[in-house]
Amino acid sequence: MCRTAMAKMVEGAVEHVVTGADVSASGADAEVLGYHLRSHAKELGELPETPLFFGRLDFEDSAAAGAHRRRHYHIGRRRITTDLAAPPLVVDWRAPVSRAFYRASPRDPHGVAVRRRFGWAPFG
């Protein structure tokens, strides 16, 4: 599911670069925007074998979890979603919800029930 969503994100980014869709800039602004769109498309397509997430947070069913009560999140290098209006399949490691992944401890769990770290080794 994540790989399919990522492939669609790459496809959409490339389409924006090729067609200039949703671009309302001109002159130097258009050049800068084009550069950023090309960089984004390239970054999304890099390292297709790399795992899309490296951790997971499962929040408690308690007030300490706040808006994240009883939710879980996969944490990765970039946000992956099927639709901008839908919850992400993978949350960017820099997103505010990801802070609990780095800061939660037995003494101060930040509303986290379970924190998992994943490690992968290349096949072959």
Secondary structure as GFF3:
##gff-version 3
##sequence-region A 1 124
A	DSSP	alpha_helix	2	19	.	.	.	ID=ss1
A	DSSP	alpha_helix	27	45	.	.	.	ID=ss2
A	DSSP	beta_strand	55	59	.	.	.	ID=ss3
A	DSSP	three_ten_helix	63	68	.	.	.	ID=ss4
A	DSSP	beta_strand	72	76	.	.	.	ID=ss5
A	DSSP	beta_strand	91	92	.	.	.	ID=ss6
A	DSSP	three_ten_helix	96	98	.	.	.	ID=ss7
A	DSSP	alpha_helix	99	103	.	.	.	ID=ss8
A	DSSP	beta_strand	112	117	.	.	.	ID=ss9
###
